Amino acid sequence: MAEEKNKLIKYKEKWRKCIMKSKTVNSKSLGVESEPINEAFEKLNLAMQQGYVYEFAGEPDKAIKEWKKVFKEVKAYFAEHKGSDLKTFDELLNGTEFVYNWVQDYDEVLRNRLVSCSEDEKQQLGSLKIELLTFLLSLNIKDALNEANQRRSLAETYYLIGQPDVGERYYTELIEAYPDDVWGYVGYSDEYWMGKSEQLDFEKAFKILNEAYNRVTINESEIIVERLTNLTIAKKKKELEDYIELEKELALGEDTTVSNVIDQLRRKTKAVPLSYLKFIENNKKVALPLILEEMASYIKAPDHYALNNGLLALYLPFILAQWEEKGSSRDLIDLVACSEESIDLRIGDAITEEYPVVLYRCFDGDLSYLKSVIGREHVGTFSKLAYLRALSVYYIENLNDIEGLKVYLQNLLNDQPELATRISSIVLMHKREALLSVGKRSVESEFYDPTVNGNWSDYQVNFHNASRDETVEYKKSFNAIETLNKWRLISDEKPVVPEYGILYQKLFNAREKRTPNSIKKTNLQYHHEPIITGKKIGRNDPCPCGSGKKYKKCCGNYIN
């Protein structure tokens, strides 16, 4: 206890030297005549100061133990004096430290412990922090800046204790309440690139910051520019690290086989080097039977295969389409003969747009089988449209049978009127006069959705416009690598980390050009009455010595 008492004396002496630099000081602890500490709260005041001794000594757990007592007494006071506020309580207490400042320090100590604590401690510390912040927000202080800080701290707490869904809700509500306050966006985005590794999501962080970046009335816009610059650099550094790691792991050697490459594609969920796809292309004779074997395994359990075979599940259809492998026709048809919910899992967003071309290039001409699959009730409308696109191109380009296609589409419209919108799209795709009557019947169907291709007048305009027949896309040469690269599934170029200054200036200038001259770059105005007045310097206030640092990080830090 003697050692702790000496620390407290040392702390007060350091505090005294700093505060004497302020001309507005009127504190009993400095030898200046003032009101004595309220005896009713003497234990509270001592516990508060004892907590500061522990905090500065680097013993946060002991500080928290003391401050739990303080908080309990503070809560008891406010429970008895409903409608009171911290300013009134501070005037009544007249303690060594303002409670207004202390609650911020208590929150910060809890936050720092949460960042470094074990999983077992997390819930207990998180509960203390949430209890503190919920209490402070219940006081309805007329201080927008302070309220925003507390709400942001509360949102962050839920991320720290492993409840990001709750934290996200609080951040969203904060931004809705203060849409021009930069720090809500900053705190929210930081969770996805400066927080836990399991929450790493650069794209989400960019989306949040871009919302603020594009808001011309945002205050302190230079902070958003700075954060976007740092985020971009962090993302590029991560990409470079991944690239180097992948390059080492996937380096092709003299003993590399097609089986090795296929196995690597199976194990990877991120883009792979261009050399891997070229290796397969150059070894078609060996690769084709292995790929057909993989395709057979895929069809046996498509959902399971897609989940457990990484990028290989995406690459197979592309490779087969480039080789126009007719032997895979039925497998590729069966692969998407499923509900809408299973489509993204099986083939992913990356190839849904390309799939009709894949089907056409590998189609073996078995129209009866393809039509039978189109007739299945459980098959989703996306799959049916993909089938119809491939089938219609085959009728026109391979069979030169526009009349046969017309008859088939008419019968299909009779049997499955719910496909009216899809059939209308097939007619627009080819722009053949012989099919226009089918298009008209589709548009007039009660199942037709006019938001897709418009009413009959709009439909006719679209049909007769000068745009080219989409069939040409199916006749062009198909390059798997080019198509995969379009969807960023190939890692070809080594990522380059931009220079901070150049990127910052570029982002800053771009925003300046978009900001109207009538919008003044002023900070968000918070209408509040400062609680702290000349009597004491808060530990979070600028230090009177003029260093520019917070008082607690400068002269208020009595530990050498």
C-alpha positions as CSV (number, residue, x, y, z in Angstrom):
1,M,0.0,0.0,0.0
2,A,2.9,2.4,0.7
3,E,4.2,1.9,-2.8
4,E,0.7,2.6,-4.3
5,K,0.4,5.7,-2.1
6,N,3.7,7.0,-3.4
7,K,2.5,6.5,-6.9
8,L,-0.6,8.5,-6.2
9,I,1.5,11.3,-4.7
10,K,3.7,11.3,-7.8
11,Y,0.7,11.3,-10.0
12,K,-0.8,14.3,-8.2
13,E,2.5,16.2,-8.3
14,K,2.8,15.7,-12.1
15,W,-0.9,16.7,-12.4
16,R,-0.3,19.8,-10.3
17,K,2.7,21.0,-12.5
18,C,0.7,20.7,-15.7
19,I,-2.6,22.2,-14.4
20,M,-0.8,25.2,-13.0
21,K,-0.1,26.2,-16.7
22,S,-3.8,26.7,-17.1
23,K,-5.1,30.1,-15.9
24,T,-8.6,28.8,-15.2
25,V,-7.7,26.4,-12.4
26,N,-9.6,26.4,-9.2
27,S,-9.0,23.1,-7.4
28,K,-8.5,22.3,-3.8
29,S,-5.9,19.6,-4.6
30,L,-3.6,22.4,-5.9
31,G,-3.7,24.4,-2.8
32,V,-6.2,26.9,-4.2
33,E,-9.3,27.5,-2.0
34,S,-12.3,25.6,-3.3
35,E,-15.3,23.6,-2.2
36,P,-14.3,20.3,-0.4
37,I,-15.1,16.9,-1.8
38,N,-18.5,15.8,-0.8
39,E,-18.1,13.5,2.2
40,A,-20.9,11.2,1.0
41,F,-18.8,10.3,-2.0
42,E,-15.4,10.1,-0.4
43,K,-15.1,6.4,-0.9
44,L,-16.1,6.7,-4.5
45,N,-13.5,9.4,-5.1
46,L,-10.8,7.3,-3.5
47,A,-11.7,4.2,-5.5
48,M,-11.7,6.3,-8.6
49,Q,-8.2,7.6,-7.9
50,Q,-6.9,4.2,-6.8
51,G,-8.1,2.9,-10.2
52,Y,-6.0,5.5,-11.9
53,V,-3.0,4.4,-9.9
54,Y,-3.5,0.9,-11.2
55,E,-4.1,2.0,-14.7
56,F,-0.9,4.0,-14.9
57,A,1.0,1.2,-13.3
58,G,0.0,-1.1,-16.1
59,E,-2.4,-3.2,-14.0
60,P,-5.7,-2.8,-15.8
61,D,-7.4,-5.7,-14.1
62,K,-7.0,-4.1,-10.7
63,A,-8.1,-0.8,-12.2
64,I,-11.3,-2.4,-13.5
65,K,-11.9,-4.0,-10.1
66,E,-11.8,-0.6,-8.4
67,W,-13.8,1.1,-11.1
68,K,-16.6,-1.5,-10.9
69,K,-17.2,-0.2,-7.4
70,V,-17.3,3.3,-8.6
71,F,-19.7,2.5,-11.4
72,K,-22.0,0.6,-9.0
73,E,-22.2,3.7,-6.8
74,V,-22.7,6.1,-9.7
75,K,-25.5,3.9,-11.1
76,A,-27.1,3.8,-7.6
77,Y,-27.1,7.6,-7.5
78,F,-28.8,8.0,-10.9
79,A,-31.3,5.3,-10.0
80,E,-32.4,7.4,-7.0
81,H,-32.1,10.7,-8.8
82,K,-33.8,10.0,-12.1
83,G,-33.5,12.8,-14.7
84,S,-30.1,13.9,-13.3
85,D,-27.1,14.3,-15.5
86,L,-23.3,14.0,-15.2
87,K,-22.8,17.7,-15.0
88,T,-25.0,17.9,-11.9
89,F,-23.4,14.9,-10.3
90,D,-19.9,16.3,-10.9
91,E,-20.9,19.6,-9.3
92,L,-22.3,17.6,-6.3
93,L,-19.2,15.3,-6.0
94,N,-16.5,18.0,-6.6
95,G,-14.1,15.1,-6.8
96,T,-10.4,14.9,-7.8
97,E,-11.5,13.8,-11.3
98,F,-14.7,14.6,-13.3
99,V,-17.0,11.6,-13.6
100,Y,-17.6,12.8,-17.2
101,N,-13.9,12.1,-17.9
102,W,-13.7,9.0,-15.8
103,V,-16.4,7.1,-17.7
104,Q,-14.4,7.6,-20.9
105,D,-11.3,6.3,-19.3
106,Y,-13.1,3.3,-17.8
107,D,-14.5,2.5,-21.3
108,E,-11.1,2.8,-22.8
109,V,-9.5,0.4,-20.3
110,L,-12.2,-2.1,-20.8
111,R,-11.8,-1.9,-24.6
112,N,-8.0,-2.4,-24.3
113,R,-8.4,-5.4,-22.2
114,L,-11.1,-6.8,-24.5
115,V,-8.6,-6.6,-27.4
116,S,-6.0,-8.7,-25.6
117,C,-8.0,-10.9,-23.3
118,S,-8.6,-14.7,-23.5
119,E,-11.9,-16.1,-24.8
120,D,-12.9,-17.0,-21.2
121,E,-12.6,-13.3,-20.1
122,K,-14.3,-11.9,-23.2
123,Q,-17.9,-12.2,-22.2
124,Q,-17.4,-10.8,-18.7
125,L,-15.4,-7.8,-19.9
126,G,-17.8,-7.2,-22.8
127,S,-20.8,-7.3,-20.4
128,L,-19.1,-4.6,-18.2
129,K,-18.5,-2.4,-21.2
130,I,-22.0,-2.8,-22.6
131,E,-23.5,-2.1,-19.2
132,L,-21.4,1.1,-18.9
133,L,-22.3,2.4,-22.4
134,T,-25.9,1.5,-22.2
135,F,-26.1,3.4,-18.9
136,L,-24.4,6.5,-20.4
137,L,-26.7,6.5,-23.4
138,S,-29.7,6.3,-21.1
139,L,-28.8,9.6,-19.6
140,N,-29.8,11.4,-22.8
141,I,-26.9,13.9,-22.6
142,K,-27.5,16.8,-25.0
143,D,-24.1,16.3,-26.6
144,A,-24.2,14.8,-30.1
145,L,-20.5,14.3,-30.3
146,N,-20.4,12.4,-27.0
147,E,-23.4,10.3,-27.9
148,A,-22.0,9.4,-31.3
149,N,-18.7,8.3,-29.6
150,Q,-20.6,6.1,-27.1
151,R,-22.7,4.5,-29.8
152,R,-19.7,3.8,-31.9
153,S,-17.9,2.3,-28.9
154,L,-21.0,0.1,-28.2
155,A,-21.0,-1.2,-31.8
156,E,-17.3,-2.0,-31.6
157,T,-17.8,-3.9,-28.4
158,Y,-20.1,-6.4,-30.0
159,Y,-17.5,-7.1,-32.7
160,L,-14.9,-7.6,-30.0
161,I,-17.0,-10.2,-28.2
162,G,-17.9,-12.1,-31.4
163,Q,-21.3,-10.7,-32.2
164,P,-20.7,-8.8,-35.4
165,D,-24.3,-9.0,-36.5
166,V,-25.4,-7.0,-33.5
167,G,-22.4,-4.6,-33.9
168,E,-23.3,-4.1,-37.5
169,R,-26.8,-3.1,-36.6
170,Y,-25.6,-0.5,-34.1
171,Y,-23.2,1.0,-36.7
172,T,-26.0,1.2,-39.3
173,E,-28.2,3.0,-36.8
174,L,-25.4,5.3,-35.9
175,I,-24.8,6.3,-39.6
176,E,-28.5,6.8,-40.1
177,A,-28.6,9.1,-37.1
178,Y,-25.4,11.0,-38.1
179,P,-25.0,10.6,-41.9
180,D,-22.4,13.4,-42.1
181,D,-20.2,12.2,-39.2
182,V,-17.1,10.6,-40.7
183,W,-16.3,8.5,-37.6
184,G,-19.3,6.2,-37.9
185,Y,-18.2,5.1,-41.3
186,V,-14.6,4.8,-40.2
187,G,-15.3,2.7,-37.2
188,Y,-17.7,0.5,-39.2
189,S,-15.3,-0.1,-42.1
190,D,-12.3,-0.7,-39.7
191,E,-14.0,-3.8,-38.4
192,Y,-13.5,-5.5,-41.7
193,W,-9.9,-4.8,-42.3
194,M,-8.3,-3.7,-39.0
195,G,-10.3,-6.1,-36.7
196,K,-10.3,-9.8,-36.4
197,S,-8.8,-11.9,-39.2
198,E,-12.0,-14.0,-39.4
199,Q,-14.0,-10.8,-40.3
200,L,-11.5,-9.7,-43.0
201,D,-13.6,-8.4,-45.9
202,F,-11.9,-5.7,-47.9
203,E,-14.9,-5.3,-50.3
204,K,-17.3,-4.6,-47.5
205,A,-14.8,-2.1,-46.0
206,F,-14.5,-0.3,-49.4
207,K,-18.3,-0.2,-49.7
208,I,-18.7,1.5,-46.4
209,L,-16.0,4.0,-47.0
210,N,-17.1,4.7,-50.5
211,E,-20.5,5.7,-49.1
212,A,-18.9,8.4,-47.1
213,Y,-16.5,9.3,-49.9
214,N,-19.4,10.0,-52.2
215,R,-21.3,12.0,-49.7
216,V,-20.5,15.6,-50.5
217,T,-21.7,17.0,-47.1
218,I,-19.6,14.7,-45.0
219,N,-17.4,16.4,-42.4
220,E,-13.7,15.9,-42.2
221,S,-13.6,14.3,-45.7
222,E,-9.8,14.2,-45.7
223,I,-10.1,11.5,-43.1
224,I,-12.1,9.3,-45.5
225,V,-9.5,9.9,-48.2
226,E,-6.8,8.9,-45.8
227,R,-8.6,5.8,-44.7
228,L,-9.4,4.8,-48.3
229,T,-5.7,5.2,-49.2
230,N,-4.6,3.0,-46.3
231,L,-7.3,0.5,-47.1
232,T,-6.3,0.3,-50.7
233,I,-2.6,-0.2,-49.8
234,A,-3.5,-2.9,-47.2
235,K,-5.6,-4.8,-49.7
236,K,-2.8,-4.6,-52.3
237,K,-0.2,-5.8,-49.8
238,K,-2.5,-8.7,-48.9
239,E,-2.9,-9.6,-52.6
240,L,0.9,-9.4,-53.1
241,E,1.5,-11.7,-50.1
242,D,-1.1,-14.2,-51.4
243,Y,0.4,-14.0,-54.9
244,I,3.9,-14.7,-53.7
245,E,2.7,-17.5,-51.5
246,L,0.7,-19.0,-54.4
247,E,3.6,-18.6,-56.8
248,K,5.9,-20.6,-54.5
249,E,3.3,-23.2,-53.8
250,L,2.2,-23.7,-57.4
251,A,5.5,-23.3,-59.2
252,L,5.6,-25.7,-62.2
253,G,8.6,-28.0,-62.3
254,E,10.0,-30.6,-64.6
255,D,8.1,-33.4,-62.7
256,T,4.7,-31.6,-62.7
257,T,1.9,-33.7,-64.1
258,V,-1.6,-32.9,-65.2
259,S,-2.8,-34.7,-62.1
260,N,-0.8,-32.4,-59.9
261,V,-2.3,-29.3,-61.6
262,I,-5.9,-30.7,-61.3
263,D,-5.3,-31.4,-57.6
264,Q,-4.1,-27.9,-57.1
265,L,-7.2,-26.5,-58.8
266,R,-9.3,-28.7,-56.5
267,R,-7.6,-27.3,-53.4
268,K,-7.7,-23.6,-54.3
269,T,-10.5,-21.2,-53.7
270,K,-8.7,-18.1,-55.0
271,A,-7.4,-17.3,-58.5
272,V,-4.6,-19.5,-59.8
273,P,-1.6,-18.6,-62.1
274,L,-2.2,-18.5,-65.8
275,S,0.5,-21.1,-66.3
276,Y,-1.8,-23.8,-64.8
277,L,-4.5,-23.3,-67.4
278,K,-2.0,-23.2,-70.2
279,F,-0.4,-26.4,-68.9
280,I,-3.7,-28.2,-69.1
281,E,-4.3,-26.7,-72.6
282,N,-0.9,-27.9,-73.8
283,N,-1.5,-31.4,-72.5
284,K,-5.1,-32.0,-73.7
285,K,-4.5,-35.7,-74.7
286,V,-3.6,-36.5,-71.1
287,A,-5.9,-34.0,-69.4
288,L,-9.2,-34.8,-71.3
289,P,-9.8,-38.2,-69.8
290,L,-9.0,-37.0,-66.3
291,I,-11.3,-34.0,-66.7
292,L,-14.1,-36.2,-68.0
293,E,-13.6,-38.4,-65.0
294,E,-13.8,-35.4,-62.7
295,M,-17.0,-34.3,-64.5
296,A,-18.5,-37.7,-63.8
297,S,-17.7,-37.3,-60.1
298,Y,-19.2,-33.9,-60.2
299,I,-22.5,-35.1,-61.6
300,K,-22.8,-37.9,-59.0
301,A,-23.0,-35.3,-56.1
302,P,-22.9,-31.8,-57.6
303,D,-23.5,-29.8,-54.5
304,H,-20.9,-31.7,-52.4
305,Y,-18.4,-31.6,-55.3
306,A,-18.8,-27.8,-55.7
307,L,-18.2,-27.3,-52.0
308,N,-15.2,-29.5,-51.7
309,N,-13.2,-29.0,-55.0
310,G,-12.4,-25.3,-55.0
311,L,-11.9,-23.7,-58.4
312,L,-11.8,-27.0,-60.3
313,A,-15.7,-27.1,-60.1
314,L,-15.7,-23.7,-61.9
315,Y,-13.0,-24.4,-64.4
316,L,-14.3,-27.8,-65.7
317,P,-17.2,-26.4,-67.9
318,F,-14.9,-23.7,-69.4
319,I,-12.2,-26.1,-70.4
320,L,-14.7,-28.5,-71.9
321,A,-16.4,-25.7,-73.8
322,Q,-13.1,-24.6,-75.3
323,W,-12.4,-28.2,-76.5
324,E,-16.0,-28.5,-77.7
325,E,-16.1,-31.9,-75.9
326,K,-19.4,-33.5,-77.1
327,G,-18.9,-36.4,-74.7
328,S,-19.7,-34.0,-71.8
329,S,-23.0,-32.8,-73.2
330,R,-25.3,-34.8,-71.0
331,D,-23.2,-34.1,-67.9
332,L,-23.3,-30.3,-68.5
333,I,-27.0,-30.4,-69.0
334,D,-27.6,-32.5,-65.8
335,L,-25.3,-30.2,-63.8
336,V,-27.8,-27.3,-63.9
337,A,-31.0,-29.5,-64.0
338,C,-31.8,-28.2,-60.5
339,S,-33.6,-25.5,-58.5
340,E,-32.6,-21.8,-58.6
341,E,-31.1,-22.2,-55.1
342,S,-28.6,-24.8,-56.2
343,I,-27.3,-22.9,-59.3
344,D,-24.9,-20.5,-57.6
345,L,-23.5,-23.3,-55.5
346,R,-22.9,-25.6,-58.4
347,I,-21.5,-23.2,-61.1
348,G,-21.2,-19.8,-59.3
349,D,-21.9,-16.3,-60.5
350,A,-18.8,-16.4,-62.6
351,I,-20.2,-18.7,-65.3
352,T,-24.0,-18.3,-65.1
353,E,-23.9,-15.8,-68.0
354,E,-21.5,-18.0,-70.0
355,Y,-23.4,-21.3,-69.5
356,P,-25.6,-21.2,-72.6
357,V,-22.5,-20.9,-74.7
358,V,-20.9,-23.7,-72.8
359,L,-23.9,-25.9,-73.4
360,Y,-24.1,-25.1,-77.1
361,R,-20.4,-25.7,-77.7
362,C,-20.6,-29.2,-76.1
363,F,-24.1,-30.1,-77.2
364,D,-24.1,-33.6,-78.9
365,G,-27.4,-33.0,-80.8
366,D,-29.6,-35.1,-78.6
367,L,-32.6,-32.8,-78.8
368,S,-35.0,-35.3,-77.2
369,Y,-33.0,-35.5,-74.0
370,L,-32.5,-31.7,-73.8
371,K,-36.3,-31.2,-74.3
372,S,-37.1,-33.8,-71.7
373,V,-35.0,-31.9,-69.1
374,I,-36.7,-28.6,-70.0
375,G,-40.0,-30.4,-69.3
376,R,-39.0,-31.3,-65.7
377,E,-41.0,-29.3,-63.1
378,H,-38.2,-29.0,-60.5
379,V,-35.7,-27.4,-62.9
380,G,-35.4,-23.6,-62.3
381,T,-36.2,-21.0,-64.8
382,F,-32.6,-19.9,-65.2
383,S,-31.6,-23.3,-66.3
384,K,-34.5,-23.5,-68.7
385,L,-33.5,-20.2,-70.3
386,A,-29.9,-21.5,-70.6
387,Y,-31.2,-24.7,-72.3
388,L,-33.5,-22.7,-74.6
389,R,-30.7,-20.4,-75.7
390,A,-28.4,-23.3,-76.6
391,L,-31.3,-25.3,-78.2
392,S,-32.5,-22.3,-80.3
393,V,-29.0,-21.6,-81.6
394,Y,-28.6,-25.3,-82.5
395,Y,-31.9,-25.3,-84.4
396,I,-30.9,-22.2,-86.4
397,E,-27.1,-22.7,-86.9
398,N,-26.8,-26.5,-87.1
399,L,-30.2,-27.6,-88.4
400,N,-31.2,-24.5,-90.3
401,D,-34.7,-25.3,-89.1
402,I,-36.3,-22.0,-88.0
403,E,-39.8,-23.5,-88.6
404,G,-38.9,-26.5,-86.3
405,L,-37.9,-24.0,-83.6
406,K,-41.1,-22.0,-84.0
407,V,-43.2,-25.1,-83.6
408,Y,-41.3,-26.2,-80.5
409,L,-41.6,-22.8,-78.8
410,Q,-45.3,-22.7,-79.6
411,N,-45.9,-26.1,-78.0
412,L,-43.7,-25.2,-75.0
413,L,-45.8,-22.1,-74.5
414,N,-48.9,-24.3,-74.4
415,D,-47.4,-26.8,-72.0
416,Q,-45.5,-24.4,-69.8
417,P,-47.1,-21.0,-70.0
418,E,-45.1,-19.8,-67.0
419,L,-42.1,-19.7,-69.4
420,A,-43.8,-16.9,-71.4
421,T,-41.2,-14.3,-70.4
422,R,-38.3,-16.7,-71.1
423,I,-39.7,-17.6,-74.5
424,S,-40.2,-13.9,-75.4
425,S,-36.4,-13.4,-74.7
426,I,-35.5,-16.2,-77.0
427,V,-37.4,-14.6,-79.9
428,L,-35.7,-11.2,-79.2
429,M,-32.3,-13.0,-79.1
430,H,-32.6,-14.2,-82.7
431,K,-34.8,-11.4,-84.3
432,R,-36.2,-13.7,-86.9
433,E,-39.5,-12.6,-88.5
434,A,-40.7,-16.2,-88.5
435,L,-40.6,-16.2,-84.7
436,L,-42.4,-12.9,-84.1
437,S,-45.8,-14.4,-83.8
438,V,-44.5,-16.6,-80.9
439,G,-43.1,-13.5,-79.3
440,K,-46.5,-11.8,-79.5
441,R,-48.2,-14.8,-77.9
442,S,-45.7,-14.7,-75.1
443,V,-46.2,-11.0,-74.4
444,E,-49.9,-11.5,-74.4
445,S,-49.7,-14.3,-71.9
446,E,-51.0,-13.7,-68.4
447,F,-47.7,-15.2,-67.1
448,Y,-45.6,-12.6,-69.0
449,D,-43.6,-10.1,-66.9
450,P,-43.5,-6.7,-68.8
451,T,-40.7,-5.4,-66.7
452,V,-38.3,-7.7,-68.6
453,N,-39.0,-7.0,-72.2
454,G,-41.7,-4.3,-72.0
455,N,-45.2,-4.2,-73.4
456,W,-46.0,-5.2,-77.0
457,S,-45.2,-1.8,-78.4
458,D,-41.8,-1.8,-76.6
459,Y,-41.2,-5.4,-77.6
460,Q,-41.7,-4.6,-81.3
461,V,-39.3,-1.7,-81.1
462,N,-36.7,-4.0,-79.5
463,F,-37.3,-6.7,-82.1
464,H,-36.7,-4.4,-85.0
465,N,-33.9,-2.3,-83.7
466,A,-30.4,-2.4,-85.3
467,S,-28.7,-4.4,-82.6
468,R,-27.1,-7.6,-83.9
469,D,-28.3,-11.1,-83.6
470,E,-27.0,-12.6,-80.3
471,T,-26.3,-15.9,-82.1
472,V,-22.9,-14.6,-83.2
473,E,-21.7,-14.9,-79.6
474,Y,-22.2,-18.7,-79.9
475,K,-20.3,-19.0,-83.1
476,K,-17.2,-17.1,-82.0
477,S,-14.1,-19.1,-80.9
478,F,-14.2,-19.7,-77.2
479,N,-11.1,-19.1,-75.1
480,A,-11.4,-20.5,-71.6
481,I,-8.5,-18.4,-70.3
482,E,-9.9,-15.1,-71.6
483,T,-13.3,-15.9,-70.2
484,L,-12.0,-16.9,-66.8
485,N,-9.8,-13.8,-66.7
486,K,-12.8,-11.7,-67.3
487,W,-14.2,-13.0,-64.1
488,R,-10.9,-12.6,-62.3
489,L,-10.4,-16.3,-61.8
490,I,-6.9,-16.3,-63.1
491,S,-3.9,-14.6,-61.3
492,D,-1.8,-13.3,-64.1
493,E,-0.3,-10.1,-63.0
494,K,1.8,-9.5,-59.9
495,P,-0.1,-7.0,-57.7
496,V,1.6,-3.6,-57.3
497,V,1.3,-1.7,-54.0
498,P,0.7,2.0,-54.8
499,E,2.7,4.8,-53.2
500,Y,0.7,6.5,-50.4
501,G,1.2,10.1,-51.4
502,I,0.3,9.6,-55.1
503,L,-2.9,7.5,-54.3
504,Y,-4.0,10.0,-51.5
505,Q,-3.7,13.0,-53.9
506,K,-5.5,11.1,-56.6
507,L,-8.5,10.3,-54.3
508,F,-8.5,13.7,-52.8
509,N,-8.5,15.5,-56.2
510,A,-11.3,13.2,-57.5
511,R,-13.5,14.1,-54.5
512,E,-12.7,17.8,-54.8
513,K,-13.9,17.9,-58.4
514,R,-17.2,16.3,-57.4
515,T,-17.9,18.6,-54.4
516,P,-20.0,21.6,-55.3
517,N,-18.5,25.0,-54.4
518,S,-21.6,25.8,-52.4
519,I,-20.8,23.0,-49.9
520,K,-18.5,24.3,-47.2
521,K,-16.1,21.9,-45.7
522,T,-17.0,22.4,-42.1
523,N,-17.0,19.9,-39.3
524,L,-20.3,18.6,-38.1
525,Q,-21.8,21.0,-35.6
526,Y,-22.8,19.4,-32.3
527,H,-25.0,21.5,-30.2
528,H,-24.0,20.9,-26.6
529,E,-22.8,22.7,-23.5
530,P,-19.3,21.6,-22.5
531,I,-19.4,20.0,-19.1
532,I,-15.7,20.7,-18.4
533,T,-15.1,24.3,-17.3
534,G,-11.8,25.7,-16.0
535,K,-11.8,23.8,-12.7
536,K,-10.0,20.7,-13.9
537,I,-8.3,19.4,-17.1
538,G,-9.8,16.2,-18.5
539,R,-7.4,13.4,-19.3
540,N,-8.8,13.3,-22.8
541,D,-8.3,17.1,-23.3
542,P,-5.4,18.7,-25.2
543,C,-2.4,19.1,-22.8
544,P,-1.9,22.7,-21.6
545,C,1.9,22.4,-22.2
546,G,1.2,22.9,-25.9
547,S,2.5,19.5,-27.1
548,G,-0.6,18.8,-29.1
549,K,-1.1,15.4,-27.4
550,K,-3.9,14.4,-25.1
551,Y,-3.2,15.4,-21.5
552,K,-3.2,11.7,-20.4
553,K,-0.6,10.9,-23.0
554,C,1.6,13.8,-22.1
555,C,2.0,15.5,-18.7
556,G,-0.8,13.5,-17.3
557,N,1.2,10.3,-17.8
558,Y,3.1,10.3,-14.5
559,I,4.8,6.9,-15.0
560,N,8.3,7.4,-16.5
